[in-house]
Amino acid sequence: MSTLTGIPANINNLDDFRQWARSDVCPEKGRFAFLDGIFWVDLTREQFYSHNQVKGDFNIVLGGLVKQTQQGRYLANGMLLTHLSAGLSTVPDGVFVSYDALRTGRVRQIPNARNVGVIELVGNPEMVLEVVSDSSEEKDLVTLPVDYHRAEFAEFWRVDARGNLSFEIFRWTAAGYVPTLLPDGWCHSDVFGRDFFLTQDLDPLGQPRFTLQPR
C-alpha cells in the first residue's frame, strides 16, 4: 500500500524505513526520517535564504576546515544517518564524521541495494547540524535534541535564521546537551578545536547573507 508520491503508508519500524529509504523507489525530493517510532514526512520546498544559504556557508567553511586539517569528512545535506540503539534514521543538514570513526567502525558506510556507492551512515559521528524551518520546527527544537543525545553525538549544532538569527553549539553531557556559548558571543566546538560565530548582513540586492567565522 502506498500514498501520494510513492511514500509507503505502512512503515512502522526502523528496519522497514531504512530498507525503503535506501531503495530506488524512495523519492529524491522531500525530507524523511524515522524518530521514536514515528515516520516523518516533509514535502515542503526549501527556503532559499533562511535554509539553503545558511547550509551553504556551513558546507563551505566546515568542509574546507576538515579538508585542511584532514580530520575527516563533512557531509552536506542529503546523507541518511542511522543510529540503531537510539532508534533514529534521519537526514541532518550537515554531519561531521572523523577518519578515526570510519577507521574503527564506529561509523559504518552502507551501500545501496546494488552494492554501488555509500548511501547511509550507521553509527556515531561527532557532529550534526540542523537548520530550523517552519516545517521542521518541532523536530529540530524538541524531538532531535533528545534523540541525538540518546545517540551520544558529541555535538549538536542548530541554526534558526527565520527571524532574529540564532546559532547554538551544544556539547553532549550525561545530563543532556549544554550550550557552549562564550562570554563574547562565540560558540566553542571541542570537536573542531575552534570557536565559531555566525553573522548576517545584506548582499548587493538587499537579501540576507550569512557568514560562519572560525577562530
C-alpha positions as CSV (number, residue, x, y, z in Angstrom):
1,M,0.0,0.0,0.0
2,S,1.3,3.5,-0.8
3,T,0.2,7.1,-0.7
4,L,0.9,10.2,-2.7
5,T,4.3,10.4,-4.4
6,G,5.0,6.7,-3.7
7,I,5.5,7.2,0.1
8,P,4.5,4.0,1.9
9,A,1.7,4.1,4.4
10,N,2.8,1.0,6.4
11,I,6.2,1.9,7.7
12,N,6.1,1.3,11.4
13,N,9.6,0.2,12.4
14,L,13.2,1.3,11.8
15,D,14.2,-1.6,9.6
16,D,11.3,-1.1,7.2
17,F,12.1,2.6,7.0
18,R,15.8,2.0,6.2
19,Q,15.1,-0.5,3.6
20,W,12.7,1.9,1.9
21,A,14.9,4.9,2.3
22,R,17.8,3.1,0.6
23,S,15.7,1.8,-2.3
24,D,15.2,3.2,-5.7
25,V,11.5,3.9,-5.0
26,C,12.3,6.4,-2.3
27,P,11.5,9.9,-3.8
28,E,14.5,12.1,-4.4
29,K,12.6,15.2,-3.3
30,G,11.4,15.5,0.3
31,R,12.7,15.0,3.8
32,F,12.1,11.7,5.5
33,A,13.0,10.4,9.0
34,F,12.1,7.7,11.5
35,L,12.3,9.0,15.0
36,D,10.8,7.5,18.2
37,G,8.7,5.1,16.2
38,I,7.2,7.9,14.0
39,F,7.6,8.1,10.3
40,W,8.3,11.8,9.5
41,V,7.5,13.1,6.0
42,D,8.2,16.7,4.9
43,L,7.4,17.6,1.3
44,T,7.7,21.4,1.7
45,R,10.1,23.2,-0.6
46,E,13.3,24.5,0.9
47,Q,13.5,28.2,1.6
48,F,16.3,30.0,-0.3
49,Y,17.7,32.4,2.3
50,S,16.9,31.1,5.7
51,H,17.7,27.5,5.0
52,N,19.6,26.8,1.7
53,Q,22.0,29.7,2.0
54,V,22.7,29.0,5.7
55,K,23.6,25.4,5.0
56,G,25.7,26.5,2.1
57,D,28.0,28.6,4.2
58,F,28.5,25.8,6.7
59,N,29.3,23.5,3.9
60,I,32.0,25.9,2.6
61,V,33.6,26.7,6.0
62,L,33.4,23.3,7.7
63,G,34.1,21.4,4.5
64,G,37.2,23.4,3.9
65,L,38.3,23.2,7.5
66,V,38.2,19.4,7.7
67,K,39.9,19.1,4.4
68,Q,42.7,21.4,5.5
69,T,43.1,19.7,8.9
70,Q,42.5,16.2,7.5
71,Q,40.2,15.4,10.4
72,G,37.6,13.5,8.4
73,R,34.7,14.3,6.2
74,Y,32.0,16.9,6.4
75,L,28.8,15.7,4.7
76,A,26.4,18.3,3.3
77,N,22.7,17.8,3.4
78,G,21.4,14.6,1.8
79,M,23.1,11.7,3.6
80,L,21.0,9.3,5.6
81,L,22.3,8.9,9.1
82,T,21.1,6.0,11.3
83,H,21.8,5.1,15.0
84,L,20.3,1.7,15.7
85,S,20.1,1.7,19.5
86,A,18.7,5.3,19.6
87,G,16.0,4.2,17.1
88,L,16.7,7.1,14.7
89,S,17.2,7.4,11.0
90,T,17.2,10.9,9.5
91,V,18.9,13.3,7.1
92,P,20.7,16.1,9.0
93,D,21.5,19.4,7.4
94,G,25.2,18.6,8.0
95,V,27.3,15.8,9.5
96,F,30.9,15.6,10.5
97,V,32.5,12.1,10.8
98,S,36.2,11.7,11.7
99,Y,38.5,9.4,9.9
100,D,39.0,7.7,13.2
101,A,35.3,6.9,13.4
102,L,35.3,5.4,9.9
103,R,38.6,3.5,10.5
104,T,37.4,1.9,13.8
105,G,33.9,1.1,12.5
106,R,32.2,3.5,15.0
107,V,30.6,4.8,11.9
108,R,29.8,2.2,9.1
109,Q,29.2,3.0,5.5
110,I,26.2,1.2,3.9
111,P,26.0,0.8,0.1
112,N,22.7,0.8,-1.9
113,A,20.9,-2.4,-2.8
114,R,23.2,-2.9,-5.9
115,N,26.3,-2.5,-3.6
116,V,27.4,0.6,-5.5
117,G,28.3,3.7,-3.6
118,V,27.6,4.7,0.0
119,I,24.1,6.0,0.7
120,E,23.8,5.6,4.5
121,L,26.0,6.1,7.6
122,V,25.3,4.0,10.6
123,G,26.8,4.8,14.0
124,N,28.1,7.7,16.0
125,P,29.5,10.7,14.1
126,E,31.0,13.5,16.1
127,M,28.7,16.4,15.0
128,V,25.3,17.0,13.4
129,L,23.8,20.3,12.2
130,E,20.1,21.2,11.9
131,V,18.8,24.4,10.3
132,V,15.3,25.2,11.6
133,S,12.5,25.8,9.1
134,D,8.7,26.2,9.7
135,S,8.0,22.6,8.7
136,S,10.8,21.2,10.8
137,E,10.4,23.3,13.9
138,E,9.1,20.6,16.2
139,K,11.6,18.1,15.0
140,D,14.6,20.4,15.3
141,L,13.7,22.0,18.6
142,V,12.0,19.2,20.5
143,T,12.5,15.7,19.0
144,L,16.0,15.6,17.6
145,P,17.8,17.1,20.6
146,V,16.5,14.2,22.7
147,D,17.3,11.6,20.0
148,Y,20.7,12.9,19.2
149,H,21.6,12.9,22.9
150,R,20.4,9.3,23.2
151,A,22.7,8.5,20.3
152,E,25.6,10.3,22.1
153,F,26.6,12.5,19.2
154,A,29.3,14.7,20.8
155,E,28.0,18.0,19.4
156,F,24.6,19.2,18.1
157,W,24.7,22.4,16.1
158,R,21.5,24.4,15.5
159,V,20.7,27.5,13.5
160,D,17.4,29.4,13.2
161,A,17.6,32.2,10.6
162,R,13.9,32.8,10.1
163,G,13.8,36.0,12.1
164,N,16.4,37.1,14.7
165,L,19.5,35.0,13.9
166,S,20.2,32.2,16.4
167,F,23.2,30.0,16.3
168,E,24.0,27.4,19.0
169,I,26.5,24.6,19.6
170,F,25.6,22.1,22.2
171,R,28.0,19.7,23.8
172,W,27.0,16.2,25.0
173,T,27.0,15.5,28.7
174,A,25.4,12.6,30.6
175,A,22.7,15.0,31.9
176,G,21.8,16.4,28.5
177,Y,23.2,18.8,25.9
178,V,24.7,22.0,27.3
179,P,25.3,25.2,25.3
180,T,28.9,26.3,24.7
181,L,28.3,30.0,24.3
182,L,31.3,32.1,25.4
183,P,31.1,35.5,27.1
184,D,31.9,37.3,23.9
185,G,29.1,35.6,21.9
186,W,31.2,33.0,20.1
187,C,30.4,29.3,20.5
188,H,33.1,26.7,21.2
189,S,33.5,23.4,19.5
190,D,35.6,20.7,21.1
191,V,35.2,18.6,18.0
192,F,36.9,21.1,15.8
193,G,39.0,22.7,18.5
194,R,37.8,26.2,17.5
195,D,35.3,28.9,18.3
196,F,32.6,29.8,15.8
197,F,30.4,32.9,15.2
198,L,27.6,33.2,12.6
199,T,26.8,36.7,11.2
200,Q,24.1,38.0,8.9
201,D,24.3,41.0,6.6
202,L,22.8,42.0,3.2
203,D,24.1,41.2,-0.2
204,P,24.2,43.8,-3.0
205,L,20.5,43.1,-3.8
206,G,19.5,43.7,-0.2
207,Q,18.9,40.0,0.6
208,P,20.1,38.1,3.7
209,R,23.7,36.7,3.5
210,F,25.2,34.5,6.2
211,T,28.9,34.1,7.1
212,L,30.3,31.4,9.5
213,Q,33.5,32.6,11.1
214,P,36.0,30.3,12.8
215,R,38.8,31.4,15.1
